[in-house]
Amino acid sequence: MKTFTYTVQDELGIHARPAGMLAKAAAGFKSTITLDNGAKKADARRLMAIMSMGVKKGVEVTVTVEGEDEDAAAAAMEEFFKTNL
């Protein structure tokens, strides 16, 4: 299991466009990718679950990756967050 935390920098938080991109990126891996903002958890493959978290700018999100390709998935997710959020 791999875990990292990221503080959202995007002015709008995790809104529709990056949430859709995140779900699409997560779907490319076999590992289970979970987002946790302290109040809610969401499967990173589920757009509506990500949106329902209501993550705003400055909120710390913990990303947990578990599965057979977790090293590659964790690295890709960390890069995605740094680039898009």
C-alpha positions in Angstrom: 0.0 0.0 0.0 1.3 3.5 -0.9 0.0 6.7 0.6 0.7 10.4 0.0 -1.0 13.6 1.1 -1.5 16.7 -1.1 -2.9 20.1 -0.2 -5.2 21.3 -3.0 -3.9 24.5 -4.6 -6.5 25.0 -7.3 -8.6 28.1 -6.6 -11.8 26.2 -7.2 -10.8 23.0 -5.4 -11.6 19.7 -7.0 -14.3 20.8 -9.4 -15.9 19.0 -12.4 -13.1 19.2 -15.0 -10.2 18.0 -12.8 -12.4 15.4 -11.1 -13.3 13.9 -14.5 -9.6 13.9 -15.5 -8.7 12.3 -12.1 -11.4 9.6 -12.5 -10.1 8.8 -16.1 -6.5 8.7 -14.9 -7.4 6.4 -12.0 -9.4 4.0 -14.3 -6.2 3.2 -16.2 -4.8 1.3 -13.2 -5.8 -2.1 -11.6 -5.0 -0.8 -8.1 -7.7 0.6 -5.8 -7.2 4.3 -5.4 -9.0 6.1 -2.6 -9.2 9.8 -1.7 -9.8 10.9 1.9 -10.2 14.5 3.0 -10.7 13.7 6.7 -14.5 13.9 6.5 -15.3 11.8 3.4 -13.7 9.0 1.4 -14.1 8.3 -2.3 -13.1 5.8 -5.0 -10.9 7.8 -7.4 -12.6 6.0 -10.4 -16.0 7.5 -9.5 -16.6 11.0 -10.7 -19.7 11.7 -8.6 -18.0 10.3 -5.4 -15.0 12.7 -6.0 -17.4 15.6 -6.6 -19.4 14.8 -3.5 -16.3 15.2 -1.3 -16.5 19.0 -1.8 -12.8 19.5 -1.6 -11.9 23.2 -1.6 -8.6 25.1 -2.0 -6.2 24.5 1.0 -7.8 21.1 2.0 -5.4 18.2 2.5 -6.3 15.1 0.7 -4.8 11.7 1.5 -4.5 9.4 -1.5 -4.1 5.6 -0.8 -3.2 3.2 -3.6 -3.4 -0.5 -3.1 -3.0 -3.3 -5.6 -0.7 -5.0 -8.1 0.4 -1.8 -9.9 0.4 0.4 -6.9 4.0 1.8 -7.4 3.1 3.1 -10.9 -0.4 4.2 -9.9 0.9 6.2 -6.8 3.6 7.9 -8.9 1.0 8.8 -11.6 -1.5 10.1 -9.1 1.0 12.2 -7.3 2.1 13.7 -10.6 -1.5 14.3 -11.5 -2.3 16.2 -8.3 0.9 18.3 -8.6 0.1 19.2 -12.2 -3.7 19.7 -12.1 -4.7 20.5 -8.6 
